[in-house]
Amino acid sequence: MDMLALFAPPDLINGLLLKLGLGRETINYVVWPFIQIGAVVTGVAFWAAYATYLERKISAFMQARLGPMRVGKWGLLQPIADAIKLLTKEDLKPDKADTYIFFFAPFISVVAAFIVFVVIPFAPDWGVITDINIGLLFVLSVSSVGVLAIILAGWSSNSKYALLGGLRSSAQLVSYEVAMGMSLIGALMFARTLSLSGIVSAQGLDSIWYIFYQPLGFIVFLISGVAENNRAPFDMAEAESELVAGFHTEYSGMRWSLFFMAEYAAMIVVSAIATAVFLGGWYFPFTWRLAAIHPHLFTAVSLLVFMLKMAFLLYVYFWLRWTFPRYRYDQLMDLGWKWMIPAALLNITLTAIAIFTVQALDGWRGMDTIESIARGVNLTGLGKLIMIAFGALGVFIAAGMLSYINHGARDFNLKKQRVGIRLVNSPQGQTAVASTTAAVATEG
């Protein structure tokens, strides 16, 4: 038996379905989408369950602990025990809460997180459920609905803590959704399409990942994506030190767990978009040779490549959580408006200048910088070097510009924040913080 036949599940399944009397159109447009959707939903649900285990194990490693070890070997059955516990807990509803909104808000959050997977290209051929020409716009628009579910959950709970968490979440949406969307425009200038599969194909045709052209755009997108997901150090919507648990304070049992399922699913969405737009998606050097020899093996290898890239970005989520302390609310807002949005705008400007420069140099004094612009901007070796130089230069220009804009800000300047603060004189009970007038006079 040919071992490569194991990598041809579509042929095997198609043969079985044809024997059952189903037509090819029914198989291609009805049966296969259901199979793909079932596989994606199962995989994401499995990830949501074991992401909690991974997060606890990684945090334990960083803190020289063991983490979960009691349930099963190395604690591998801990997520199953947690699921059973949540399923059997009582589902409570606060007095005078808005019943329908309170009950349906968790489901809105989960649906908004899961529905965007239909356009994410995990691999070529059967590795993507559907490819639409506005795939990236579809992801940004639908995924933002999940934040509305958090707002509804906070408002309907009839709790001040939950309401404040919901309001903070809405402020985060406004602050970081803009920066996250604009950070993708630079890559779109190269791919010249909103189709996620088209963006991956454009990187494959140019034989380079867009992170080399767009390091600044990648940094802005990653930071904004972490903030969009309400993950530490940007988890203002559920800050337990201030709001008990934030927007989900009044939730219990399985409804409480649905919010975290949506959060972990949204982490996959952000990591998948970053992988597809900046890290080449399923493209990896030399794997193209398998496409002509064995297409299904090529699809399986491409799927593995995509998963490994995405796994690295998901690890970054856990790494950031246990590396940076939670920002204050004013720092969160200022980081979005004073740092991320200006950096995204600068990245768009520099990308436009870089593309114009490469096009202007093509043919000048015998220079050859562009191969083709039919399916994205495909550059020659010289053109790629120029574009990479522009990308690296953009990071330093952004650092200098943002430092100049925010040099007088107190948000992250601990030295300025300490001005006017002195030790408490306990016997006389004097305040530790000087009056506002005295602090301003001292600064002046």
N, C-alpha and C positions, 0 to 999 in steps of 0.2 A: 504493500500500500504506500502511495506517495504521501510523505509526511506533510508536504506543502498543501495537501487537500484539507488539512485541519484549519488552514487560514482562509477557507472559502465558505464561510457560513451563508452568504447570500445565495450562492449556487445551490447549496444543499436545501435551504429553506424554500427557495423558488421551485425546486423540483418536487418537493413534498406538496406544496400548495397547488401546483399545476396538476398533480395526480388527483387532488381532491376536487378538481373541476373548476377552480377559480381562474378567471381571466387575467392576462398580464396587467391590464390597466388597474384592475381591482387590487392585485398584489402590490403594484408599484405605488399607488396613490391612496390606498386604504390600509392594507395589512401592514406594509413595512413602516409607515409612520407610527402606527400603534406599537409595533415592536420597539422602534427607536425611542418613542416617548416612555414606554415602560422601562426600558434599560436606563434611560437618563434619570427618571424619577427614583428608581430603585438605587442607583448609584449615589445620587445626591442625598437621599434619606440615610443610606449607610454611612456616608461621609458625615452627615450632621450628627449621627449617633456616636461615631468613633472620633470625631473632632474633639469632643470633650475629653476623651481619654488621652488623645495626643497632646492636647493643651496642658493637661495636668502632668503628664509624663515629661514634657519639655520644660515646664516650669520647675518641676522637681529636679531635673538634671541641672538647670541653671542655679538652683538653690541648694545643691548637694543633698537632695532628699531622694526617696524611692518612689513616691507617688502611689497611685492605686496598686495594691498587691494582694488584696484579700480574696476577691471574687475571681476565681479561675486562675490559670497559670499566668503570672506577671500581671494579674488584674485585667486580663483581656475580656472578661465577661462583665466588667463593671458597667459599660453602657447598657447592657441588657437589664441588669439589676435596676439601673436608674429609670429605664423605660417602664418597667413593671411598677416601680414605686409611683411614678407620675400618673400612670393609668389608673391606679387604685386609690389615689388621693381624692378627697372630696373637692368638688368643683363649687367654689363659693362665689357669691355675687354681693357686692356692697349694697347697703340699704340706700335707696333713692338713686341708684345708678341707672343709666339708660340701658335697659335690658338688651335690646336688639343690637345696638352698636357695640356694647360691651362684649357680647358673645361673638359677633361676626368680625371684629377688628383683627383678631389673630389669623383668621382664615384669609382675609384680604392681604395681610402681610406675606403669608406663605405663597398664595397664588401669584402675587406680583413678583416674588423672587423666582418661582419655578417657571413661569411662562416664557421668560426671556431665553431659556435654554434651547428653544426651537430654532434659533438662528445662529447659535454658536458653532463654529466649524471645528469639532474635535479632531477630525481627520477628513481626507478627501472621500469622495464617493459616498458610501453608506455611513460615514462618520459624521455627517451633518443631516439634521432632520429636514430643514428647508433653507434655501438660500434666496433672500429677497434683496433687491437693489438698495434698500434703505435699512439694512440690518443693524448698523451701528446706531442710527437714529431711533430705531425701534427699541433697542436695549436701553438707551438713555431715557426715553420717554416712559416706558413701562416700569422700569426699575424704580423710578422716582415715586411711583404710587405707593410703594412700601412704606415710605416715610409718612404718608397720609394716614396709614393704618396706625402708626405709633401716635400720631396726633389724636385720632379718634379714640384710641384706647385710653390715653391720658384724660381726655375731656369727659368721656362717658363713665369714668370710674368714680366720680363724685369725691375726689381726693385731691387735696392741694399738692401733695408730693407728685402724684401722677400727672396732674395738669401742668406743673412746672416742667416735668420731664418731657411732655409732649410739646410744649412751647419751645423748649431748648432744641428739640429735634427739628422743628420747623425752621428755626434760625440757622441750624447747621445745613439744612437742605438748601436754603437760599445762598448761603455763603460758599459752599463747596461744590454744588451742582454746576455753577457757572464756570468755576476754574477747571473742573474735571472735563466738561464739554469742550472748552477752548483748548485744553492741552492736547486734544486729539486732532485738532485742525492741521497742525504741522504734518503729521503722518498722512492725513488725507490729501495734502498737496502733492505728495509723492505717489500715492496709490491711485488717486483720481477716481475713487469710487467709495460709496458708503456700504457696499457689500463686504461683510467680514471675510467671506471666502475669497472675494476679489482682492482684499488687502493682503491676505496670506499669499495668494498667488503672485501678486506684484512683488512681494519680497523674495519669493522663490525665483522669479524671472530675473530680478536684479542681483540675485545671489548674495543678499546681505540683509541683516535684520535692521529694522528702522530705529532701534535703540541707538545705533551708531550715528545715525543722522539726527536723532531727536533725544539726546540724553536729558535735556532740560524738560521736554514734554513728558518723558517717562517719570521723572522725579515728581513733577507737579501732579500727574495723574495718580501715582501711587499714594502720595500723601492725601490727596483729595478723596481717593477711594477708601482709604482707611477711615477718614472722617465721615464719609457718607454711610459707612457700615456701623457707625457708632462704636467702633472698637477703640480700646485703649491705645494711645493716651487721649483719645477724643471722645470717650464715652460719657459725655455730659448728660445725655438723656436718661442715664440710669446710675448717676453718681451716688453710690451707696453712702458715702460719707456726708452727703448733703441732703439727699432726697430719699433715703431709705433704700429704694430700688428704682426710683424714677417712674417711668410710664407704666411698668408692669407690677407696681407695688401691690395692687389689689387682685392680681391674678394668681391662680393656684392650679395644681394638677396639670392636665394635658394642655389646656389653653396657654398656660405659662410657658410650656416647652415649645409650643408652636412659634412663639416669638424668637426663640433661640434657634429653631430649625430654619426660620427665615433668615436670621442673621448669618448662620454658617453657609446657607445657600447663596446669600448675597456675596459672601467672601469668595465663593467659587466664581460668581459672575464677574466680579472685579478682576480676579486673577486671570480668568479666561480672556477677558477683553484685553488686558495688558499683554498677555501671551500672544494673542492674535495680531494686535496692532503693533507692538514694539519688539516682541521676541521671535517673530517669524512664524507663530502658530505651530502647525505640524511640520513646517519646513525645517530640514536639517541637511547640511552638506552631504552629498554622495548617496542619500537615500532615494533620489530620483531614479537611480539606475534600476531599482527594483520595480518601478512602475511598468516598464515594458516587459520584464521577465515574468513577474507574478503580481498582478494588480492588487489582489486581496492581501497578500503578504505586505505589500507596500502600505496599504491602508492600516493594517494592524501595527506596523512599525511606526507609522506617522501618529497613530493614536497614542502609542507609548511615549513618543517624543513630546507630544502636547501635554500629557499627564505629568511628565517629569518636570517640564518647565513650570507648569501650574503648581506643582507640589513645592517647588522652591519658593514661589511667591507666597503660598499659604504658610510656609514656615516663617517667612518674614513677618507675617501678621503676629504669630506667637512670640517671635523674637522682640518685636517692638513693644508688645504688652508688658514684658518683664524687663525692659530696658529703660523706658522713659516713664516718669511719673505723670499723673493726669494733669493736664493743663487747667488753669483757671478759665472761667467762662470768657472773661475779657481777652485772654490770650488766644483762646480758640477763635473768637470772632476776628481779632486783628490778624491772625495768621492767614485766615481766609481772604480778607479784604485787602490787607496791606502787603501781603507776601505772595500768595498763590495766584490771585487774579492778575496783578502786575507782571508776575513771571510768565504766566500763560500768554498775555498780550505781547510781551517782549519776544517770546518764542515764535509767535505767528509772524511778527515783523522780521525777525532774523531769518526765518525759514524762507519767506518771500524774497528777501535780498539774496540769500544763498542760491535759490533756484534761478533767479534772474541772472546772477553772476555766472553760474555754470552754463546757462543758455547763451549768454553774451560771449563767453570764452570759446564756445564750440565753433571751430573754423577760423578763429583768430590766430594768425601766424602759424597755421598748421596744427593747432591744438584740436584734439578729439576728446570731447568730454561727455557726449550724449550718444547712446546707441539707438534708443527708440523712446517715443513718448506715446505710443499707441495704447499700451496696456500698463499705464503707470510710467513714472520717470525711471528709465533704465540707463544707468551711467556706465561709462568706461572706467578703467582703473584710475585714471587721472581725475575724472569727475568725482569718483567716490572719495578719493583723498581730499579733494577740495571741500566736499560736503561734510566729511568727518571733521575736518579742521574747523569749519563753521560751527558744527555742533558743539565741539569742545570749547571753542571760544565763547559760544553763547552762555555756557554755564558760568564762566568767569565774569562776563558782562552782567549777567543777571545777579550774581553775588555782589558785585560792586554797586549796581543800581539799587538793589534792595537795601543794602547797607546804608547808602546815602539817603534814601527815602525815610528809613526808620531809625536813623542815627539818634534822633532825639526822643524816641519812644521809650516809655518806662516798662513796657509789657514784659520783655525778657531781659531787662537791664537790672540785675539785682543790686548793683551799686546805687543806682538812682532810687530804687525802691526802699533802700535802707535809710535814705535821707529823712531826717525828722523822727527817727525811731530810736528810743533809748530804753534802758532797763527800767523796770517798775520799781519805784521807791515804796516798798511794802508797808513800812510803818505809817507813812502819810497817805498811802492809797492813791498816789498820783498815777495818771494814765501812762501807758507805755508809748502811745503814739501822740506826737505833738499836734497841736491844732493845725487846721489847714492853712491858716494865714502864716503861722510860724514856719511851716514846711515850705511854702512858696517863697517866703522871704529868704530862707536858708538856701534854696536852690538858686535864687537870683543872685 
